[in-house]
Amino acid sequence: MRSTVIAMKVDIKSAIAIGTLLFAFAGFYYTTINDISALSLQIKGLESENRIQQRRIDLLDKKTNRLNKQLKELKK
């Protein structure tokens, strides 16, 4: 009977250790997924901002080219 009690204590300790590890991994997974989701939203916002800035640059390039053509025509 005594050996059964000792084996049971080891099993309980093992179960607690495994449960603790599983809990830690689950917490790590959950926080990692949340961080990735937050970073994904930030990236989408930056990509949108980047597209807006690129459109502005393209418009400025077109206006600059138009003004350069007008200057060339005036110099002739």
C-alpha positions as CSV (number, residue, x, y, z in Angstrom):
1,M,0.0,0.0,0.0
2,R,2.8,2.4,0.7
3,S,4.3,2.0,-2.8
4,T,0.9,2.9,-4.3
5,V,0.8,6.2,-2.3
6,I,4.4,7.1,-3.4
7,A,3.5,6.4,-7.0
8,M,0.4,8.5,-6.7
9,K,2.4,11.5,-5.4
10,V,4.8,11.2,-8.3
11,D,1.9,11.1,-10.7
12,I,0.3,14.1,-9.2
13,K,3.6,16.0,-9.3
14,S,4.0,15.1,-12.9
15,A,0.5,16.1,-13.7
16,I,1.0,19.5,-12.0
17,A,4.3,20.0,-13.9
18,I,2.7,19.1,-17.2
19,G,-0.3,21.3,-16.5
20,T,2.0,24.2,-15.6
21,L,3.9,23.8,-18.8
22,L,0.8,23.6,-20.9
23,F,-0.6,26.7,-19.2
24,A,2.6,28.6,-19.8
25,F,2.6,27.6,-23.5
26,A,-1.0,28.5,-23.9
27,G,-0.3,32.0,-22.4
28,F,2.7,32.4,-24.7
29,Y,0.6,31.4,-27.7
30,Y,-2.3,33.7,-26.8
31,T,0.0,36.8,-26.2
32,T,1.9,36.1,-29.4
33,I,-1.3,35.9,-31.5
34,N,-2.5,39.1,-30.0
35,D,0.8,40.9,-30.7
36,I,0.8,39.6,-34.3
37,S,-2.8,40.9,-34.7
38,A,-1.8,44.3,-33.4
39,L,1.3,44.4,-35.6
40,S,-0.8,43.4,-38.6
41,L,-3.2,46.3,-38.0
42,Q,-0.3,48.7,-37.7
43,I,1.2,47.4,-41.0
44,K,-2.1,47.8,-42.8
45,G,-2.3,51.4,-41.5
46,L,1.2,52.2,-42.6
47,E,0.6,50.6,-46.0
48,S,-2.4,52.8,-46.5
49,E,-0.5,55.9,-45.4
50,N,2.3,54.9,-47.8
51,R,-0.1,54.6,-50.7
52,I,-1.5,58.1,-50.0
53,Q,2.0,59.6,-49.8
54,Q,3.0,57.8,-53.1
55,R,-0.1,59.3,-54.8
56,R,0.9,62.7,-53.6
57,I,4.5,62.2,-54.9
58,D,3.2,61.0,-58.2
59,L,1.0,64.1,-58.5
60,L,3.9,66.4,-57.7
61,D,6.1,64.6,-60.2
62,K,3.4,65.2,-62.9
63,K,3.1,68.9,-62.0
64,T,6.9,69.3,-62.0
65,N,7.2,67.7,-65.4
66,R,4.4,70.0,-66.7
67,L,6.2,73.1,-65.3
68,N,9.5,71.9,-66.8
69,K,7.9,71.6,-70.2
70,Q,6.4,75.0,-69.9
71,L,9.8,76.5,-68.9
72,K,11.4,74.8,-71.9
73,E,8.8,76.3,-74.2
74,L,9.3,79.8,-72.7
75,K,13.0,79.6,-73.2
76,K,12.6,78.8,-76.9
